[in-house]
Amino acid sequence: MSSDTPETPFPKENRERLVVIFHPKRVSLIFLYVFSVVLIITGVGFMSATAYGAIPPSELAWNMGSGAIIIGILIFTTTEMKRSYTLYIITTWNVRVRKGIFRRKTTRLFYDEISECRTAIYPQEKRIGMGDVEICSSKIKNGPTIVFEEVENPDGVREIITRFMQTIPYPLHWDHIDRGSV
């Protein structure tokens, strides 16, 4: 009994497909980015002034300048890592939020469990085209289960999720998955 293609338990059309992965916008963390760059520039300026002789050279002067540079670099790196290791994932079966660098935590919600999908956009965020998408579960009544924070075009993201909610296939393709596991 030979066959050219191995048998798969699920047909291709029933498999989960990735729709989009995105991150929070950098502009949502603009204060930390600006603060870190100001610290780096201040440290470089302080060290240059010490080398030029405008500030009397001493161990304290060099330590303050190099400390400002190091702290600025650490703040900038930490901020960028936090942003890049926060993933908002939309697939054909569910929505997920994955956060963390070393301890990755994933929260997943299937489309048949979603009761409401709404946006929360503040006036300051609206001007730059970002906002939050709040996804509520039918199992948890006390607030949103998943929040996509500071995403670009939150109304478009809400529309994608709402369309997937409206086109849930029956029988569910993901019925074989344990809902408690991630």
Residue pairs with C-beta under 8 A, 6 or more apart in sequence:
10 173
14 173
15 173
16 91
16 92
16 93
16 94
16 173
16 174
17 91
17 92
18 89
18 91
19 90
19 91
19 92
19 160
19 164
20 89
20 90
20 160
21 87
21 88
21 89
21 90
22 87
22 88
22 151
22 152
22 157
23 83
23 84
23 86
23 87
23 88
24 83
24 86
24 88
24 149
24 150
24 151
25 128
25 130
25 150
25 151
25 152
26 33
26 83
27 128
27 130
27 150
28 130
28 149
28 150
29 79
29 82
29 83
32 75
32 76
32 79
33 76
33 79
35 72
35 75
36 72
36 73
36 74
36 75
36 76
36 79
37 72
37 76
38 72
39 68
39 69
39 71
39 72
39 75
40 68
40 69
40 72
40 73
40 76
42 68
42 72
43 64
43 65
43 66
43 67
43 68
43 69
43 70
43 72
44 65
44 69
46 55
46 61
46 64
46 65
46 68
47 62
47 65
47 66
47 69
49 55
50 56
50 57
50 61
50 62
50 65
51 57
55 61
81 101
85 99
85 100
85 101
86 97
86 98
86 99
87 96
87 97
87 98
87 99
88 95
88 96
88 97
88 148
88 151
88 157
89 95
89 96
89 97
89 98
90 96
90 157
90 160
90 161
90 164
92 164
93 110
93 111
93 173
93 174
94 108
94 109
94 110
94 111
94 174
95 108
95 109
95 111
95 114
95 135
95 146
95 161
96 106
96 107
96 108
96 109
96 146
97 106
97 107
97 146
97 147
97 148
98 104
98 105
98 106
99 105
106 182
107 145
107 146
107 182
108 182
109 135
109 137
109 145
109 146
110 172
110 174
110 179
111 161
111 164
111 165
111 168
112 168
112 172
113 137
113 138
113 139
113 179
114 135
114 136
114 137
114 138
114 161
114 165
115 136
115 137
115 138
116 135
116 136
117 133
117 134
117 135
117 136
117 158
117 161
117 162
117 165
118 133
118 134
118 136
118 158
119 131
119 132
119 133
119 134
119 154
119 155
119 158
120 131
120 132
120 133
120 134
120 154
121 130
121 131
121 132
121 154
122 131
125 131
125 150
129 152
129 153
130 150
130 151
130 152
130 153
130 154
131 150
131 151
131 154
131 155
132 147
132 148
132 149
132 150
132 151
132 154
133 147
133 148
133 151
133 154
133 157
133 158
133 161
134 144
134 146
134 147
135 144
135 145
135 146
135 147
135 148
135 161
136 143
136 144
136 145
137 145
148 154
148 157
151 157
